[in-house]
Amino acid sequence: MFSHKPNRKKLYLNPYQQKSRKRKIEWKRGVFRKKRTLKSPKIYLATPRFHAREASGHLQRKIALFLFLLAIGSLVYFLFFFPFWKIKEIVVVGNVNVNAEDVQKLAREDLKGRILIFPKENLIIANKKHLSRVIYSHFAQIEKIEIKKEFPDILKIIITENEPKMIWASGAPQDLFLPPEAFTSDSTSKKETAEVKNNGAQATFSESSYPENPTISYYFLDQEGRAGEKIPEEIVLEKNLPVLYDQSFKKVESREKILEPSFLNFLFQVQDLLSLKTDLKIREFIVPIPDSRDLYIKTDKGYQIFFDTQQSLQDQLEALTLVLKEDIEKNNKEVKYYVDLRVQGLVYYK
């Protein structure tokens, strides 16, 4: 069977109706509405009111910028140029052997001048690290340095010094050392030899000469054997420290390591034990050269004793005691120049 579709009549509109219908559709879609939208009208005033407001805002911005720059300049002047922050006092604490006035003078010299346009003596911009390096490099006795700022005008320098263990004397008068004839080769036949244990090699000496009027320079030595401050002779007399004279007259540099700690330990043990083992007293300690292993001791009897710092001190002291009691004192002999303990098993004296 065939379905029956109803007949629909085709609607025929005249051109006017079609145009009207098209406009309605466009109006709904917004096409036509957009076309008919008008721009905002310009309004012209009789007086230049808008231009007056613009000029007034520009002036206000200028005034605000001026006030801002004035505030910044005032702050910079107050912080960096105002005398209130100028360093008026430098305090040095913790120093024992370093002169506080010398440290203050050096600090004042370093704080002179400017960094760009800013004064270096201003407490706010004072460079603590740079000043610490300058002071540390000039004073070899200083181990550690710390600088604190105490506002508004005090700079505090805290010093930690190396503790001096002895005094190094570079150069010595001639009478501290053996006379030249004690070192000449033709005098070895006159030496007395005392055998303590077994046979040993005979020690040999070479002739030495020293300046007649050398200039002695004194330095502190710490426990590591490093040279510290150069000190005047009056301080040497004040300090109750052993003095070690350098026979080579070598020039000493600041913080230079002159002796090994083992050498110093040996020296301090000799200082403690020699007077216990014998009736001898120590007047001076002498070293031929800074790198030497030999230690010379001048006694109150006028002669010297030669030690080897890398051998047993106990064995050398026992050999010395045995020779002094069993040979020299027993046979009424006299030691004029030296007693040499450096050859193991033998003792030489003259």
Secondary structure, DSSP 4 states (H G I P E B T S, - for coil): ----PPPPPPP---HHHHHHHHHHHHHHHTHHHHHHPPPPPP---SS-HHHHHHHHHHHHHHHHHHHHHHHHHHHHIIIIISGGGB--EEEEES-SSS-HHHHHHHHHHHT-SEETTEETTBTTT--HHHHHHHHHHH-TTEEEEEEEEETTTEEEEEEEEPPP-EEEEES--GGGS--GGGTSGGGGGG-EEEESSS--PPP--------SSPPPEEEEE-TT-BEEEEE-HHHHHHS---EEEETT-PPPPTT-B-S-HHHHHHHHHHHHHHHHHSS--EEEEEESSTT-SEEEEEETTS-EEEEETTS-HHHHHHHHHHHIIIIIITTT---SSEEE--STTEEEE-
